[in-house]
Amino acid sequence: MGEVNMLVSGILQKDGRKFVRVSFQRGRDYAEGTLPEGKIESWAGFADWEVQQLERFIQVNREEILEQAKAVNPLRNFLT
């Protein structure tokens, strides 16, 4: 699959629902999904089987990803 970087948002809220955005990048390729659903919602450049692997990854690592999201400080990241 090559080197893939993962970015995790802080905990977001929309329409009373809390969620976390998870993005994967590999060069110009990208895939974006959400937790707690554990689904990739949009992508470009990744093969279907790779998208399935990324979904499986966020589902299996759900707790660790949510902990990362809790540690995100949006104000600090905005100012840097």
C-alpha positions as CSV (number, residue, x, y, z in Angstrom):
1,M,0.0,0.0,0.0
2,G,2.9,2.4,0.5
3,E,3.4,5.0,3.2
4,V,0.0,6.3,4.4
5,N,-0.4,9.2,6.9
6,M,-3.4,9.4,9.2
7,L,-4.8,12.6,10.5
8,V,-7.4,12.7,13.3
9,S,-9.7,15.6,14.1
10,G,-10.8,16.6,17.5
11,I,-14.2,15.6,18.7
12,L,-16.8,17.4,16.5
13,Q,-20.5,17.9,16.9
14,K,-23.2,18.4,14.3
15,D,-27.0,18.1,14.9
16,G,-26.4,16.9,18.4
17,R,-24.2,14.0,17.2
18,K,-20.5,13.7,18.2
19,F,-18.0,12.2,15.8
20,V,-14.4,12.2,14.7
21,R,-13.1,12.7,11.2
22,V,-10.2,10.4,10.1
23,S,-8.2,11.2,7.0
24,F,-5.6,9.1,5.2
25,Q,-3.1,10.6,2.8
26,R,-0.7,8.9,0.4
27,G,0.8,11.5,-1.9
28,R,-2.2,12.8,-3.8
29,D,-4.4,9.9,-2.8
30,Y,-6.8,10.5,0.1
31,A,-9.6,8.8,2.0
32,E,-11.8,10.3,4.6
33,G,-14.1,8.6,7.1
34,T,-15.8,9.0,10.5
35,L,-16.0,7.4,13.9
36,P,-18.0,6.0,15.5
37,E,-19.4,4.7,12.2
38,G,-16.0,3.4,11.1
39,K,-16.8,4.0,7.4
40,I,-14.8,5.7,4.7
41,E,-17.1,8.2,3.1
42,S,-15.0,9.7,0.3
43,W,-11.7,8.7,-1.4
44,A,-9.6,9.2,-4.5
45,G,-6.6,7.2,-5.7
46,F,-7.1,4.2,-3.3
47,A,-8.2,0.9,-4.7
48,D,-11.5,-0.6,-3.4
49,W,-9.5,-3.2,-1.5
50,E,-7.4,-0.5,0.1
51,V,-10.5,1.4,1.2
52,Q,-11.7,-1.8,2.9
53,Q,-8.4,-2.2,4.7
54,L,-8.6,1.5,5.9
55,E,-12.2,0.9,7.2
56,R,-11.1,-2.2,9.0
57,F,-8.1,-0.3,10.5
58,I,-10.3,2.5,11.9
59,Q,-12.8,-0.1,13.2
60,V,-10.2,-2.2,14.9
61,N,-8.3,0.8,16.3
62,R,-11.5,2.8,17.3
63,E,-10.6,3.3,20.9
64,E,-7.1,4.5,20.3
65,I,-8.2,6.9,17.5
66,L,-10.9,8.3,19.8
67,E,-8.3,8.8,22.5
68,Q,-6.1,10.7,20.0
69,A,-9.2,12.9,19.1
70,K,-9.7,13.7,22.8
71,A,-6.1,15.0,23.0
72,V,-6.5,17.4,20.0
73,N,-6.6,21.0,21.0
74,P,-8.2,22.9,18.2
75,L,-7.1,26.4,19.4
76,R,-3.4,25.3,19.7
77,N,-3.5,23.8,16.3
78,F,-5.2,26.9,14.8
79,L,-2.5,29.2,16.2
80,T,0.5,27.1,14.9
